Amino acid sequence: MTIDGFLNLNKPAGMTSHDCVGRVRRILKLKRVGHGGTLDPAVTGVLPIALGRATRLLQFLQHHKAYRGTIRFGLTTATDDLEGEILNSQPVPELSLEQVQAALPNFIGKIEQFPPSFSAVQVGGKRLYELARKGETVEVAARNVEVFRLDILGWRPGDFPELDLSIACGAGTYIRAIARDLGALLNAGGTLAGLTRTESSGFSIDQSLTFEELEVQLQENTFSPILPSAVLRHLGAIVLSPEYTKRWFQGQRLPIPETTIEAEKSSNNPPENLIPEPPYPLQVYDRDGNFLGIGQVANSDTTTILSPQIVF
């Protein structure tokens, strides 16, 4: 089967992202399959899957993500979620929603995070979770991440109160770390009790497919991969003339007028997603609307140059 495009997979709990890639390979009988934005096994929701030649485009997907999560207070664990060993359990019935609301602004904007001890971050060529399972403790530098939005969806008071949140953030943000650090700031302890990714790299959970739905579509011959043009809209785009299309497939560098470059100017895209200063990647199409690949735009002394980076 020849398939080039993307699958918006609704990942189930209990599977690693690698497990999901393997199952998609078997279902589609396709060798070239990759994923974008790793999800922990316990986390459900959007997992972008690239099929066929589209695996070469994973590096160009946008990095913004969104989640729905539940934080449980009064509890801390070794993994900062319910999968790990309980380190401390102390009821905090006095904790109020007002206290939580006052603390949340500390986690909006550009913040520093220490990744959870059980995470895929590498130190000395080893994953942190591998070292943690061996009982080894290592120092990890704080990371700069960005949280665009934190909205309260629900609050359940009690001995171990729970907070439901909607979170929009940039790449590398650990929601488990937000749960841990929010609990620490409130002197209550906190851990992540549940998490679903609702958006990733331009894919939304509303349009995602479960494995079962994918198999039904294949049986009914209705499955169609998502085209690169649908998920690369945050990049600019250029349409080549027939002569330039021929030269593109020959791997030639092409001089282009800057006025031919257009970007998606949607209100959903942050300002940095509009056309930046060169060098930058650009979608390339022919006049029939066929996707030709990704070019790199750079300025020479006299003109703007489009160089083939990935050719379809």
Backbone hydrogen bonds in HBPLUS format (Angstrom, degrees):
<---DONOR---> <-ACCEPTOR-->    atom                        ^
c    i                          cat <-CA-CA->   ^        H-A-AA   ^      H-
h    n   atom  resd res      DA  || num        DHA   H-A  angle D-A-AA Bond
n    s   type  num  typ     dist DA aas  dist angle  dist       angle   num
A0005-GLY N   A0051-LEU O   3.24 MM  46  5.30 158.6  2.29 131.7 134.3     1
A0051-LEU N   A0005-GLY O   2.81 MM  46  5.30 166.2  1.83 164.3 159.8     2
A0006-PHE N   A0226-ILE O   2.87 MM 220  4.76 144.8  1.99 128.5 139.7     3
A0226-ILE N   A0006-PHE O   2.77 MM 220  4.76 168.6  1.78 148.3 145.1     4
A0007-LEU N   A0049-ILE O   2.74 MM  42  4.94 158.1  1.79 148.0 153.9     5
A0049-ILE N   A0007-LEU O   2.90 MM  42  4.94 156.3  1.95 156.9 160.7     6
A0209-LEU N   A0008-ASN O   2.77 MM 201  6.15 153.7  1.83 159.6 168.0     7
A0009-LEU N   A0047-LEU O   3.33 MM  38  5.17 149.2  2.43 135.3 132.6     8
A0047-LEU N   A0009-LEU O   2.83 MM  38  5.17 149.2  1.92 153.2 160.3     9
A0010-ASN N   A0209-LEU O   2.73 MM 199  5.30 165.3  1.75 135.8 134.5    10
A0011-LYS N   A0045-GLY O   2.71 MM  34  5.03 151.5  1.79 147.0 138.8    11
A0045-GLY N   A0011-LYS O   3.12 MM  34  5.03 145.9  2.24 136.3 135.8    12
A0014-GLY N   A0041-PRO O   2.72 MM  27  4.84 141.8  1.86 131.3 138.5    13
A0020-CYS N   A0016-THR O   3.10 MM   4  6.46 151.5  2.19 144.6 151.8    14
A0021-VAL N   A0017-SER O   3.07 MM   4  6.43 152.6  2.15 145.9 152.7    15
A0022-GLY N   A0018-HIS O   3.08 MM   4  6.37 160.1  2.12 149.3 154.0    16
A0023-ARG N   A0019-ASP O   2.98 MM   4  6.31 153.8  2.05 148.9 156.0    17
A0024-VAL N   A0020-CYS O   2.94 MM   4  6.18 159.1  1.98 151.2 156.8    18
A0025-ARG N   A0021-VAL O   2.96 MM   4  6.21 156.8  2.02 149.4 155.9    19
A0026-ARG N   A0022-GLY O   3.13 MM   4  6.43 155.0  2.20 143.8 149.5    20
A0027-ILE N   A0023-ARG O   2.90 MM   4  6.15 162.1  1.93 152.7 157.7    21
A0028-LEU N   A0024-VAL O   2.91 MM   4  5.95 171.9  1.92 156.2 158.4    22
A0029-LYS N   A0025-ARG O   2.74 MM   4  5.37 117.2  2.14 132.5 147.8    23
A0030-LEU N   A0025-ARG O   3.05 MM   5  4.90 147.5  2.16 129.9 139.2    24
A0052-GLY N   A0032-ARG O   2.78 MM  20  4.83 145.9  1.89 160.9 152.9    25
A0034-GLY N   A0050-ALA O   3.02 MM  16  5.12 156.9  2.07 141.1 146.5    26
A0050-ALA N   A0034-GLY O   2.74 MM  16  5.12 159.8  1.78 141.5 148.5    27
A0036-GLY N   A0048-PRO O   2.96 MM  12  5.34 151.1  2.04 146.9 150.2    28
A0043-VAL N   A0040-ASP O   3.02 MM   3  5.37 146.9  2.13 112.3 122.3    29
A0044-THR N   A0195-LEU O   3.29 MM 151  6.66 165.7  2.31 151.0 151.2    30
A0197-ARG N   A0044-THR O   2.86 MM 153  6.36 161.3  1.90 148.5 149.2    31
A0046-VAL N   A0197-ARG O   2.95 MM 151  5.46 158.4  2.00 139.8 138.4    32
A0054-ALA N   A0051-LEU O   3.14 MM   3  5.44 146.0  2.26 136.3 130.9    33
A0055-THR N   A0052-GLY O   3.14 MM   3  6.06 171.9  2.15 124.3 126.8    34
A0056-ARG N   A0053-ARG O   3.11 MM   3  5.96 162.8  2.14 121.1 125.1    35
A0057-LEU N   A0054-ALA O   2.83 MM   3  5.17 159.8  1.88 112.7 119.6    36
A0060-PHE N   A0057-LEU O   2.90 MM   3  5.47 156.6  1.96 118.2 125.7    37
A0061-LEU N   A0058-LEU O   3.24 MM   3  5.57 170.1  2.25 113.5 116.6    38
A0201-SER N   A0064-HIS O   3.29 MM 137  5.96 148.6  2.39 157.6 166.7    39
A0065-LYS N   A0169-CYS O   2.91 MM 104  5.48 169.8  1.92 162.9 164.6    40
A0169-CYS N   A0065-LYS O   2.87 MM 104  5.48 164.1  1.89 151.7 156.7    41
A0066-ALA N   A0199-GLU O   3.00 MM 133  4.81 155.5  2.06 130.9 127.2    42
A0198-THR N   A0066-ALA O   2.80 MM 132  5.43 141.1  1.95 125.6 137.2    43
A0199-GLU N   A0066-ALA O   3.25 MM 133  4.81 157.4  2.30 128.5 124.0    44
A0067-TYR N   A0167-ILE O   2.73 MM 100  5.08 151.2  1.81 147.1 156.5    45
A0167-ILE N   A0067-TYR O   2.88 MM 100  5.08 165.2  1.90 145.8 149.8    46
A0068-ARG N   A0196-THR O   2.82 MM 128  5.26 155.6  1.87 155.0 163.3    47
A0196-THR N   A0068-ARG O   2.87 MM 128  5.26 152.8  1.94 151.7 160.5    48
A0069-GLY N   A0165-LEU O   2.95 MM  96  5.31 158.0  2.00 145.0 152.3    49
A0165-LEU N   A0069-GLY O   2.81 MM  96  5.31 164.8  1.83 158.0 162.5    50
A0070-THR N   A0194-GLY O   2.90 MM 124  5.13 152.9  1.97 146.5 146.6    51
A0193-ALA N   A0070-THR O   2.68 MM 123  5.28 158.9  1.72 152.7 158.2    52
A0071-ILE N   A0163-LEU O   2.83 MM  92  5.13 159.6  1.87 148.3 153.5    53
A0163-LEU N   A0071-ILE O   2.88 MM  92  5.13 156.8  1.93 146.0 153.7    54
A0072-ARG N   A0191-THR O   2.87 MM 119  5.49 165.8  1.89 169.1 169.8    55
A0191-THR N   A0072-ARG O   3.00 MM 119  5.49 149.9  2.09 144.9 154.4    56
A0073-PHE N   A0161-PRO O   2.90 MM  88  5.47 171.2  1.91 165.5 168.5    57
A0074-GLY N   A0188-ALA O   3.13 MM 114  5.19 124.3  2.46 113.5 127.9    58
A0074-GLY N   A0189-GLY O   2.95 MM 115  4.90 150.9  2.03 126.8 127.1    59
A0090-GLN N   A0074-GLY O   2.83 MM  16  5.03 163.0  1.86 149.8 155.3    60
A0076-THR N   A0088-ASN O   2.94 MM  12  5.23 152.7  2.02 152.1 154.4    61
A0087-LEU N   A0076-THR O   2.80 MM  11  5.50 156.7  1.86 134.9 141.9    62
A0088-ASN N   A0076-THR O   3.28 MM  12  5.23 161.4  2.31 135.0 133.8    63
A0080-ASP N   A0077-THR O   3.39 MM   3  5.07 155.8  2.45  95.0 102.0    64
A0078-ALA N   A0085-GLU O   2.83 MM   7  5.35 149.0  1.93 147.6 158.0    65
A0192-LEU N   A0080-ASP O   3.01 MM 112  6.12 175.8  2.01 130.1 130.8    66
A0092-VAL N   A0159-ASP O   2.68 MM  67  5.25 159.8  1.72 155.4 151.5    67
A0095-LEU N   A0092-VAL O   3.10 MM   3  5.73 166.3  2.12 119.7 124.0    68
A0100-VAL N   A0096-SER O   3.26 MM   4  6.62 157.0  2.32 144.7 150.8    69
A0101-GLN N   A0097-LEU O   2.85 MM   4  6.10 163.1  1.87 156.5 160.9    70
A0102-ALA N   A0098-GLU O   3.07 MM   4  6.24 150.3  2.16 142.5 149.7    71
A0103-ALA N   A0099-GLN O   3.18 MM   4  6.41 136.7  2.37 138.9 149.7    72
A0103-ALA N   A0100-VAL O   3.04 MM   3  5.17 130.4  2.30  99.3 112.8    73
A0104-LEU N   A0100-VAL O   3.06 MM   4  6.24 143.8  2.20 155.3 164.7    74
A0106-ASN N   A0103-ALA O   3.11 MM   3  5.93 156.3  2.17 125.9 132.0    75
A0107-PHE N   A0104-LEU O   2.85 MM   3  5.62 170.0  1.86 131.2 134.5    76
A0108-ILE N   A0105-PRO O   3.28 MM   3  5.26 164.2  2.30 112.2 110.5    77
A0109-GLY N   A0147-VAL O   2.74 MM  38  5.01 165.2  1.76 144.6 148.1    78
A0147-VAL N   A0109-GLY O   2.89 MM  38  5.01 164.7  1.92 137.1 139.0    79
A0111-ILE N   A0145-VAL O   2.89 MM  34  5.58 152.4  1.96 149.6 158.5    80
A0145-VAL N   A0111-ILE O   2.91 MM  34  5.58 167.8  1.92 165.2 169.3    81
A0113-GLN N   A0143-ARG O   2.80 MM  30  5.16 151.9  1.88 143.2 152.8    82
A0143-ARG N   A0113-GLN O   2.65 MM  30  5.16 164.6  1.67 150.6 154.3    83
A0129-TYR N   A0119-SER O   3.03 MM  10  5.19 141.0  2.18 157.7 150.5    84
A0128-LEU N   A0121-VAL O   2.78 MM   7  5.65 140.2  1.94 157.1 169.4    85
A0123-VAL N   A0126-LYS O   2.78 MM   3  5.32 159.9  1.82 151.9 154.5    86
A0126-LYS N   A0123-VAL O   3.14 MM   3  5.32 163.2  2.17 108.5 113.6    87
A0130-GLU N   A0127-ARG O   3.04 MM   3  5.25 127.6  2.33 101.2 114.8    88
A0131-LEU N   A0127-ARG O   3.19 MM   4  6.61 156.9  2.25 152.8 158.5    89
A0132-ALA N   A0128-LEU O   2.80 MM   4  6.01 160.2  1.84 153.5 159.8    90
A0133-ARG N   A0129-TYR O   3.04 MM   4  6.08 152.7  2.11 138.2 144.3    91
A0134-LYS N   A0131-LEU O   3.08 MM   3  5.19 133.2  2.31  97.5 110.5    92
A0136-GLU N   A0131-LEU O   2.93 MM   5  5.16 151.2  2.02 157.7 148.6    93
A0135-GLY N   A0132-ALA O   2.98 MM   3  4.99 156.6  2.03 103.5 110.3    94
A0170-GLY N   A0146-GLU O   2.83 MM  24  5.35 157.1  1.89 163.5 163.1    95
A0148-PHE N   A0168-ALA O   2.76 MM  20  5.37 137.8  1.94 134.4 147.1    96
A0149-ARG N   A0168-ALA O   3.21 MM  19  5.03 157.4  2.26 138.9 137.0    97
A0168-ALA N   A0149-ARG O   3.01 MM  19  5.03 159.9  2.05 140.2 143.2    98
A0151-ASP N   A0166-SER O   2.87 MM  15  5.02 166.4  1.89 149.2 153.9    99
A0166-SER N   A0151-ASP O   2.78 MM  15  5.02 151.3  1.87 146.8 155.7   100
A0153-LEU N   A0164-ASP O   2.76 MM  11  5.11 172.8  1.77 138.6 140.0   101
A0154-GLY N   A0164-ASP O   3.41 MM  10  4.80 151.2  2.50 124.6 120.3   102
A0164-ASP N   A0154-GLY O   2.90 MM  10  4.80 174.1  1.90 135.8 137.7   103
A0156-ARG N   A0162-GLU O   2.89 MM   6  5.14 161.6  1.93 154.2 158.1   104
A0162-GLU N   A0156-ARG O   2.96 MM   6  5.14 153.7  2.03 136.2 144.3   105
A0177-ALA N   A0174-TYR O   3.17 MM   3  5.23 125.4  2.49  93.3 106.3   106
A0178-ILE N   A0174-TYR O   3.27 MM   4  6.69 146.2  2.39 139.2 147.8   107
A0179-ALA N   A0175-ILE O   3.01 MM   4  6.36 159.0  2.05 151.4 156.2   108
A0180-ARG N   A0176-ARG O   2.96 MM   4  6.22 162.7  1.99 148.2 152.8   109
A0181-ASP N   A0177-ALA O   2.84 MM   4  5.92 168.3  1.85 150.4 153.9   110
A0182-LEU N   A0178-ILE O   2.83 MM   4  5.80 156.6  1.88 148.2 154.7   111
A0183-GLY N   A0179-ALA O   3.12 MM   4  6.17 161.6  2.15 143.1 148.3   112
A0184-ALA N   A0180-ARG O   3.04 MM   4  6.29 148.8  2.14 140.9 149.9   113
A0185-LEU N   A0181-ASP O   2.91 MM   4  6.08 158.5  1.95 145.6 151.1   114
A0186-LEU N   A0182-LEU O   3.10 MM   4  6.31 146.6  2.21 145.6 153.8   115
A0188-ALA N   A0183-GLY O   2.92 MM   5  5.20 164.5  1.95 163.3 160.3   116
A0189-GLY N   A0183-GLY O   2.98 MM   6  4.07 155.0  2.04 109.5 106.4   117
A0187-ASN N   A0184-ALA O   3.00 MM   3  4.95 158.8  2.05 104.4 110.5   118
A0205-ILE N   A0198-THR O   2.84 MM   7  4.94 147.4  1.95 151.8 147.1   119
A0200-SER N   A0203-PHE O   2.95 MM   3  5.22 151.9  2.03 142.3 149.9   120
A0203-PHE N   A0200-SER O   2.84 MM   3  5.22 165.4  1.86 121.3 126.1   121
A0207-GLN N   A0204-SER O   3.12 MM   3  5.70 153.6  2.19 113.4 120.2   122
A0208-SER N   A0205-ILE O   3.22 MM   3  4.93 169.9  2.23 103.4 105.1   123
A0214-LEU N   A0210-THR O   2.95 MM   4  6.20 155.2  2.01 150.7 157.7   124
A0215-GLU N   A0211-PHE O   3.00 MM   4  6.27 159.6  2.04 150.6 155.1   125
A0216-VAL N   A0212-GLU O   3.05 MM   4  6.32 153.4  2.12 145.4 152.6   126
A0217-GLN N   A0213-GLU O   3.00 MM   4  6.22 161.3  2.04 148.3 152.9   127
A0218-LEU N   A0214-LEU O   3.01 MM   4  6.28 150.9  2.09 147.3 155.5   128
A0219-GLN N   A0215-GLU O   2.98 MM   4  6.22 155.9  2.04 145.9 152.2   129
A0220-GLU N   A0216-VAL O   2.94 MM   4  6.19 148.5  2.04 148.4 157.4   130
A0221-ASN N   A0217-GLN O   2.87 MM   4  5.82 102.8  2.48 130.8 148.4   131
A0222-THR N   A0217-GLN O   2.78 MM   5  4.96 164.0  1.81 149.5 151.6   132
A0221-ASN N   A0218-LEU O   3.12 MM   3  4.81 152.3  2.20  94.4 102.7   133
A0230-ALA N   A0227-LEU O   2.98 MM   3  5.52 147.0  2.09 114.9 123.8   134
A0231-VAL N   A0228-PRO O   3.05 MM   3  5.47 146.7  2.17 111.0 120.1   135
A0232-LEU N   A0228-PRO O   2.99 MM   4  5.98 125.9  2.30 155.8 171.1   136
A0235-LEU N   A0232-LEU O   2.98 MM   3  5.71 164.7  2.00 121.3 126.4   137
A0283-GLN N   A0236-GLY O   2.96 MM  47  6.11 165.2  1.98 146.3 143.1   138
A0237-ALA N   A0262-GLU O   2.63 MM  25  5.41 145.7  1.74 156.6 169.0   139
A0262-GLU N   A0237-ALA O   3.12 MM  25  5.41 174.2  2.12 155.3 157.2   140
A0238-ILE N   A0283-GLN O   3.01 MM  45  6.29 139.2  2.18 138.4 149.3   141
A0285-TYR N   A0238-ILE O   2.93 MM  47  6.21 152.9  2.00 161.4 167.6   142
A0240-LEU N   A0285-TYR O   2.80 MM  45  6.19 164.7  1.82 162.0 163.0   143
A0245-THR N   A0241-SER O   2.75 MM   4  5.97 149.7  1.84 156.3 166.6   144
A0246-LYS N   A0242-PRO O   3.08 MM   4  6.31 156.5  2.14 145.2 149.7   145
A0247-ARG N   A0243-GLU O   3.12 MM   4  6.44 159.5  2.16 145.2 150.8   146
A0248-TRP N   A0244-TYR O   2.75 MM   4  5.92 142.9  1.89 143.7 154.7   147
A0249-PHE N   A0245-THR O   3.14 MM   4  6.47 158.4  2.19 151.5 154.2   148
A0250-GLN N   A0247-ARG O   3.13 MM   3  4.96 137.4  2.32  92.0 104.5   149
A0252-GLN N   A0247-ARG O   3.10 MM   5  5.54 165.6  2.12 159.8 155.4   150
A0251-GLY N   A0248-TRP O   2.94 MM   3  5.23 158.6  1.99 110.6 115.7   151
A0254-LEU N   A0306-LEU O   2.83 MM  52  5.01 170.9  1.84 144.2 146.3   152
A0306-LEU N   A0254-LEU O   2.75 MM  52  5.01 163.1  1.78 147.3 153.2   153
A0256-ILE N   A0304-THR O   2.85 MM  48  5.62 167.0  1.87 159.4 162.8   154
A0260-THR N   A0257-PRO O   3.06 MM   3  5.88 171.1  2.07 125.9 128.8   155
A0261-ILE N   A0258-GLU O   3.23 MM   3  5.73 169.6  2.24 117.3 120.5   156
A0269-ASN N   A0266-SER O   3.07 MM   3  5.49 159.9  2.11 111.0 117.2   157
A0273-ASN N   A0270-PRO O   2.88 MM   3  5.68 165.4  1.90 128.6 133.5   158
A0274-LEU N   A0271-PRO O   3.09 MM   3  5.74 171.7  2.10 121.8 124.2   159
A0280-TYR N   A0297-VAL O   3.12 MM  17  5.39 139.1  2.29 134.0 145.9   160
A0297-VAL N   A0280-TYR O   2.84 MM  17  5.39 178.1  1.84 159.8 159.3   161
A0282-LEU N   A0295-GLY O   2.81 MM  13  5.20 137.9  1.99 151.9 158.8   162
A0295-GLY N   A0282-LEU O   2.89 MM  13  5.20 167.1  1.90 155.1 157.4   163
A0284-VAL N   A0293-GLY O   2.99 MM   9  5.45 140.1  2.15 161.4 155.5   164
A0292-LEU N   A0284-VAL O   2.75 MM   8  5.32 169.9  1.76 149.9 150.1   165
A0286-ASP N   A0290-ASN O   3.08 MM   4  5.51 146.0  2.20 141.4 151.8   166
A0289-GLY N   A0286-ASP O   3.02 MM   3  5.47 162.9  2.05 117.4 120.7   167
A0312-PHE N   A0292-LEU O   2.78 MM  20  5.03 177.4  1.78 132.7 133.6   168
A0294-ILE N   A0310-ILE O   2.81 MM  16  5.00 144.9  1.94 136.2 148.0   169
A0309-GLN N   A0294-ILE O   2.90 MM  15  5.59 152.3  1.98 150.9 153.6   170
A0310-ILE N   A0294-ILE O   2.94 MM  16  5.00 161.8  1.97 145.2 147.2   171
A0296-GLN N   A0307-SER O   2.78 MM  11  5.10 160.9  1.81 148.7 153.8   172
A0307-SER N   A0296-GLN O   2.93 MM  11  5.10 168.3  1.94 140.8 144.4   173
A0298-ALA N   A0305-ILE O   2.99 MM   7  5.36 156.9  2.05 150.4 157.7   174
A0305-ILE N   A0298-ALA O   2.73 MM   7  5.36 175.5  1.73 176.8 175.1   175
A0300-SER N   A0303-THR O   2.76 MM   3  5.37 173.1  1.77 173.0 174.9   176
